[in-house]
Amino acid sequence: MPDSSAGPCQHETDASFERLTRLYLENADAVDLAVGSHNMRSIAHAIAVREELGLPQAQLEFQTLYGMAAPLARALTDRGERARIYMPFGELIPGMAYLVRRLLENTSNESFLRQSLSGDEAPEALLADPARPEAGAAAPTVGVSDRPPFRNEPPTDFALAEAREKFSAALASVRSEFDRHYPLLIGGDSVETLAQIVSLNPSRPAEIVGRTASASPEDVDRAVAAAEAAFPGWRDRGVAERARVLGTAADLLRGRRAELAAWIVYEAGKPWREADADVAEAIDFIEYYRAQAVTLLAPERLGGLQGEVNDYLREPLGVVAVIAPWNFPLAILTGMTSAALVTGNTVVMKPAEQTPVIAAKLAALLHEAGLPPGVVNYVPGAGEVAGAALVDHPRVRLIAFTGSREVGTRIYAAAARAARGSRHLKKVLAEMGGKNAVIVDDDADLDESVQGILASSFGYAGQKCSACSRVIAVGRVYERLIERLVEGARTVPVGPADQPATIVGPVIDAESQERIRGYIELGKRLARPALIRDVPPDLAGLNGYYVAPAVFADVPVTCPLALEEIFGPVLSVMQAESFEAALELAMDSDYALTGGVFSRSAAHLAAARERFRVGNLYINRPITGAIVGRQPFGGLQMSGVGYHAGGPDHLIQFVEGRVISENTLRRGFASDRLA
């Protein structure tokens, strides 16, 4: 399919528009095309392609805006073309921004529309082929971080019957593999333990997804020893070979995408699209990091003095402990693991207790891709046992952790204590959650705002560290926004994760369910309940860990609902008198992970860019769904420490620098030293 994105130059955008016009007209049996444009060349091109393909005149519709390009609309109707004229109507005040935009387009001396309709432009200029820009036209801009080998993995389109049928078959196949046992993997060997972890399906907890071994401190010690023994060989393979092996792993993930997503549906309770995106993100992490590593790890020659050579090397650290969360059981686990591996480190992988089966699948896949024994070791276990042993181990060089603030701060403190026998200080990368706010300005597009907030708050039952849990409405938009949010939240589908329509599936376990219910009861006492939905009665027989969406208004700034990470489908709405006050309220938090602003005001958006200091700020869009390479993800303050995952700086944390300086002005020559 032709590139549908707008280019940085007008001619690029026009050329892309024409490619898409031809594509749709070539498929006129499946698509009805309407061309909404005031660009004479674009309109003429559409007519020419229609005639070239022998399509009837009625096959194509043109759309223009009332009060703009009236001569163009008349010319179309005079030709007998289907022409639709759009005219805005509605409330006056919200419509003023639209009116001002139209006035500027009609009256600005630099307006493309005004220039093209002035009668002063030569026909040759108006109809110039955008695919052949004039000499001297601006060249496409290419950012320094653009890397042609990397492309994001596209999401599965479940609107297609074929995709739905394939995933339904994968769900059925995976269900037939429930309740199998998965051992530890240490040094390439399977290791059994007396203790076990039983993984349940949160949609139907009576179903056992699988059972895994549960590592003891002794098992962890053996895993670290295996990783340490494998380190020199893996380090010395070189970045190109390591990238090749990881590329094989990415290909295996692609080939088993539906199967792995099905495991995520059952074990993590993620709905279809969320589970599919989890696998796509895992592939993205591998492909992005292996492309980055080839450049990052190339030796650098520094200086330029005669008689002196200075080489700067970036080399791996050693054994990396990867402690992963349950809410992105494949994506984050794969991201942290692949970052460590491609830079030449070896890994001891401890997944969350709620999702050990998906991690077992990843460990097996990595070995199938060609990782030598001991390079990746799989040690599921209790956090206070296996996790603590891994954090305290003297031969672990780096801890990559994603999880709660409580656990993350304990890890950070423990890592700072140099263990007996250790010859280094541990590094810690930690992502620890957020209390994320979305500001809705008084001039914001409410349709866009409500849609973005609902997706950010209730997708995957709010169990994302990036999820929106606070909404701050500016001025008079407050009550209208609450009304719209309530109506939207009332209709969000709640159900088992394996049902394709589900948006709000179960929360991860019974402990989380009780904790979230406690916050809802607290909200009833301390705030104004705008919506407290009951779990649909047809789910009662499943005994799943369901919590339906809840929306609270008039939430006091000191209320726990406004301060604490809930990690569930609970939304708090507050009012600010001004945009300045909204910014202060948004930043009044220990956390600073994600945030969002919906506004039409350029001045307010500029202020947000400067003062809304969170790791990821999203403007006029949802605040969840960061994409590797496009929106690197990470937090500030108590939301974490370390460079953003999926970004250009992330891999630097997995290496250390070394300088070799040689004086090449030798005195004398010893030939017997050549051998």
Secondary structure by P-SEA (a helix, b strand, c coil): cccccccccaaaaaaaaaaaaaaaaaacccbbbbbbcccaaaaaaaaaaaaaaccccccbbbbbbcccaaaaaaaaaaaccbbbbbbbbcccccaaaaaaaaaaaacccccaaaaaacccccccccccccccccccccccccccccccccccccccccccaaaaaaaaaaaaaaaaacbbbbbbbcccbbbbbcbbbbbbcccccccccbbbbbbcaaaaaaaaaaaaaaccccccccaaaaaaaaaaaaaaaaaaaaaaaaaaaccccccaaaaaaaaaaaaaaaaaaaaaaaaaaccccccccccbbbbbbbbbbcbbbbbbbcccccaaaaaaaaaaaaabbbbbcccccccaaaaaaaaaaaaaaccccccbbbbbccccaaaaaaaacccccbbbbbccaaaaaaaaaaaacccccccbbbbbbbbbbbbbbbbbccccaaaaaaaaaaaacccccccccccccbbbbcccaaaaaaaaaaaaaacccccccccccccccccccaaaaaaaaaaaaaaaccccccccccccccccccccccccbbbbcccccccccccccccccbbbbbbbccaaaaaaaaaccccccccccccccaaaaaaaacccccccccccccccccccccccccccccccccccccccccccccbbbbbbbbbcccccccccccc
